[in-house]
Amino acid sequence: IHLMLRSAKTGLGTALRAGFLWCLERDYQFLLNLDADGSHDPATAPAMLASCQQATTDVAVGSRYVQGGGFAGLGWHRRWISRCLNVYATRVLGLPISDCSGSFRCYRTDVLKRLDFDQLTCPGYGFLEEILVALHRRGARLAEVPIQFETRLSGQSKLSLGDALGALKVIHGLAWRRG
């Protein structure tokens, strides 16, 4: 385990980008990303890795919206907003998955190396959609693995209304951007 301590809130996208680049400097075959607040069950990690070890998958996305996936302990209002935003985003972006906003994912590092991380500019939550779109447009094969999204065990959500609106802005920008 390697801890990258960041002294200021500069956004989820910048944190993920820094972590990805650190991993890509090493000789790893796979990169697994999950939230550390208890909302993602690490026991699902072997299924995520197994999906990426198949020749047909480059990115395994933990999905709340496939058979066997779901939410535990979240109110209907939050589930409804999440579902609506995911349906909208995946259709607008042309992604072949149903859950593009979750951060529980496993990536083959060889497909991540196809990206120019300087071209991934979203500093916030929209990075989650941005990287999937960039990978998909470069031929990466996406698959979904069912997960149960749990109410966080510690900490508080840092997602603000500004972050959510920023993610929508990113989604619209990605829909128009090519390459």
Secondary structure, DSSP 8 states (H G I E B T S, - for coil): ------SS---HHHHHHHHHHHHHTTT-SEEEE--SSSSS-GGGHHHHHHHHHSTT-SEEEEESSSTT-EEES--HHHHHHHHHHHHHHHHHHT-SSS--S---EEEEHHHHTTS-GGG----STTHHHHHHHHHHHTT--EEEEE-EEE--SSS-----HHHHHHHHHHHHHHHH---
